[in-house]
Every structure is written in structure tokens, then in C-alpha cells.
Amino acid sequence: MLNEPATRRHYRQVADQIMAFVADQGLAPGERLPSERDMAEQFSLSRPSLREALIALEVEGHVEIRMGSGIYLSHQAPGESRPIEGGAPFEILQARCIIESAVAEEAARHVSAKLIEGLDRNLTEMAAALHDTPSAIRLDGAFHIAIAQGIGNSVLTHLMAASYEQRLSPFFERFSVHFEGPRTWRLALAEHGAIRDAIAEGDPSAAREAMRHHLTESQRRFSENFTPDPN
């Protein structure tokens, strides 16, 4: 039924499960939680599902993720945080992959000199911003929105812009802190170049697959380990 309360987001359910485990184990502030691999196995979760829950808890101040060290219970007093809201990053990226693959395909059917000039300008600016993540994020969004604009459909353009706004949420921003930098932006830039080339060649199939590859790889990069697993 449309008027029934929305189901709690999966990452929220997992986050609650983790905090219930913390309480059951009597873990004190500053103590280390089990490794990602151990928690994934114990709770029967995929790494992406666990990752979203852990980063949600970090944004809320319940845990501290120390890259290359582990996940630690924070010293935050009870009641100091408020649960975050909004879409889960992996869910957003999956939705974008489905929608934007079709958008890139259609853009290749409506290719114009103006669109390619705009994409080329964007690629040049992004190449100069690989060490500046806020600028890279802005230019990344501009690239994807420009492709939708090239079709000439205002609904699609607004949809792309609204989708990309979620990229600026505190939840997504924390993923950026952990996983984005010059290396990942260099990979994204190369993938953008492949999308640009397929659109410029007027090849709908290649444009669709280039966009699908790019957004699938974006999900994979956010799935890389941020803590060591025991041998």
C-alpha cells in the first residue's frame, strides 16, 4: 500500500545490528570492533552492505574508522547523535548505472558539436583537478549532467541533477574521504574519456556500455577494503 510506512533502509537495519552486537559484547569506547571480514561472516552480509552501515555509524559518531588500522567504538556520549537519512550510496550508484547507461545511449543518437565541446572542456578541467576532490566531484557531476542536457530533454536533465545532489550528502561525503583521491579520479577521468569518445562517434551501444562500465567501476572502488583483514 502506498500509504504504509516506508521500510527501514537496509543500511539502517545493519547499523542497528552492529550496535546491538556492541551492547551484547559490552564493548567500551575506544575498543576495536571485529574486522570487516569477520563481521560480514558473522552477520551474513556482503561487504558493500556492511560498509554502508559502518560509514553511516561513523557519520553519526558511533564509530571511528581508521584506514589501515581498524574500526573503533567512539567516545561519543549516548544521545549526542541523530540518525542520518537519505539514500544508500551503493543503491544510488546502482540506480544511476541503470538510468545513465540509457541516457548515454540516447546522447549518442543526438550528438552535436556543442555537446562534444562541452565534454572536452570538462575533461580538461577535471584533468587539472585530480588532487582537488571537491573540484573533481563538481566536475564529475557537470560531466554527467551535460550528457543529459545534450539530449534536449529537461526532465532528464533535472533527474540527473537531483540524482547527483545526493553525491553531496554527509553519507556520500564520508565515502569520498575514505576512498577518493588522485588515483580514483584518474581512473574516472579515463572512463569519462571513453564515454565521450563513444558519444562523439555516434555509437549508442558503445556509449551505453562505457557508462555502465564507469558506474560499475565506481561502485567497485567504493568497495575496496579500508581495514586490514586478519591472515
Secondary structure, 3 states (H helix, E strand, C coil): CCCCCCCCCHHHHHHHHHHHHHHHHCCCCCCECCCHHHHHHHHCCCHHHHHHHHHHHHHHCCEEEECCCEEEECCCCCCCCCCCCCCCHHHHHHHHHHHHHHHHHHHHHCCCHHHHHHHHHHHHHHHCCCCCHHHHHHHHHHHHHHHHHHHCCHHHHHHHHHHHHHHHCHHHHHHHHHHCCHHHHHHHHHHHHHHHHHHHCCCHHHHHHHHHHHHHHHHHHCCCCCCCCCC
